Amino acid sequence: MNRELKRVSIVVFAMFLALFTSTTIIQVVQADNLRNDARNTRTLYDSYEVERGPILAGGAPIAESVPSDDNYLFQRVYSNGALYAPVTGFFPVNGEPTALEGKLNSYLSGTANAQFLDSLERLFTGQGRKGASVSVTIDPVAQQAAWDALGDYTGSVVVTQPKTGRVIAMVSKPSYDPNTLAVHDSEIVDQNYEALLADPGDPLINRAIGGDMNPPGSVFKLVVVAAALESGQYTPESEFPNPPTFQLPGTDTIIRNSGGDDCGGGETVTIATALRLSCNVPMAELGLALGDDAIREQAEKFGFNDEFQIPLDVEASVYPRVLDDAQTAMTAYGQYEVRATPLQMAMVSAAIANGGMVMNPNMVEAITAPNLSPLETFEPSEYQRAISQETAATMTEMMVNGVENGAASNARIDGVSVAGKTGTAENDGDAPYTLWFTGFAPADDPEYAITVLIEDGGGMGQTGYGNLLAAPVAQQVLEAVLNK
């Protein structure tokens, strides 16, 4: 072989090797990523030629494909659409699927790598391609109870199982009907979508896991008390000065307890009383004593400043960095730039209920092929330990006291011990308050953790508060799931 021919052979071999490598990467390594890319409209249109798999809650479809009499062959329909919209999302003809429809699109459309052999078998047998079914952890009874209890409030309810991390209810209001965004007329879909975008209530936002997150207010005091107990320097009976007002260090700003008085009387007040009565002044004092690094470290053990996939993307709740003393004091009662999702606060309560262990939240139980073989199952998994079992037991007792004879009294349930904490968070200027409740029941053997968020003051501006509006919602939901 002469030198020129040898050089040509080397170049041709190199080109073949490059082509083989790139083809392998595209068709094997990057296959799922390319299928799930929202810009890949060919995959989207192709998916209408298959029977897309159902999304099941309690064994019944909340999203399924039915035969259509148009060119798309199948129509996606949503049972009780507004109730489950934050879970299912929607599958449009001219855009990107959302929520589970988007996150698990490759499974639902039958194009996931795990379904390759099934697709190959159907090709040889001449059967039409079918997508896998997705079973969610959502309990229809809990979901309906949360929807009913939240009523006309703008906000969210999240219910989880403390021992497993399973999300059994996720309601966000106002909601929308995904059926209006799944019709096969792209102009109608565009009109409906634009109308939802223009709606001042932002119905497309899942308030349970993201959006314009709210300050948690006094429910964040659970994190601060946990940091204090975990430090080994404080007990529930540790005392702080008990003035009715407190001037933030280095500022002219005066903070007060919600009632304007001191915290329960006396020159000093214990941490237990401050939590039970939800007093801001002693919590600010405690926050200054701990420092922002200790509070942040504890918050991050519960999951703050971290993102989660359930598999929906959960925005990171925020405990800010680089704080001065005044800012640290404000964060100790859930103000300044602290922000939280309802799911994150449910994780805090669930961790306390679970002996201090934070479980990874999850909303999908299993993914099953059309032949009923399991493609993927989801087992409970630990995120990390937030607090010791001793601290968890102590905090449970304090939260029970808050419900039995404290600031969370409207969450009481006859015959059931409920652990809870309310919150009433301030927003800028004259903006309505944000109202919260978080807790779990039964306190002696926790089955359910719950967080209720009510925005816009529940229609009461700055006169509503957590125990008045959010706690009764939690009480109604907990009663329903405990009695089902």
Buried (B, 14 or more C-beta within 10 A) or exposed (E): EEEEEEEEEEEEEEEEEEEEEEEEEEEEEEBBEBBBEEEEEEBBEBBBBBBBBBBBBEEEBBBBBEEBEEEBBBBBBBBBBBBBBBBBBBBBBBBBBBBBBBBBBBBBBBBBEBBEEBBEEBEEEEEEBBBBBBBBBBBBBBBBBBBBBBEEBBBBBBBBBBBBBBBBBBBBBBBBBBBBBBBBEEEEBBEBBEEBEEEEBBBBBBBBBBBEBBBBBBBBBBBBBBBBBBEEEBEBEBBBEBBBEBBBBEBEEEBBBBEEEBBBEEEEBBBBBBBBBBBBBBBBBBBBBBBBEBBBBBBBBBBBBBEBEBBBBBBBBBBBEEBEBBBBBBBBBBBBEBBBBBBBBBBBBBBBBBBBBBBBBBBBBBBBBBEEEEBBEBEEEEBBBBBBEEBBEBBBBBBBBBBBEBBBBBBBBEEBBBBBBBBBBBBEEEEBBBBBBBBBBBBEEBBBBBBBBBBBBBEBEEEBBBBBBBBBBBBBBBBBBBEE
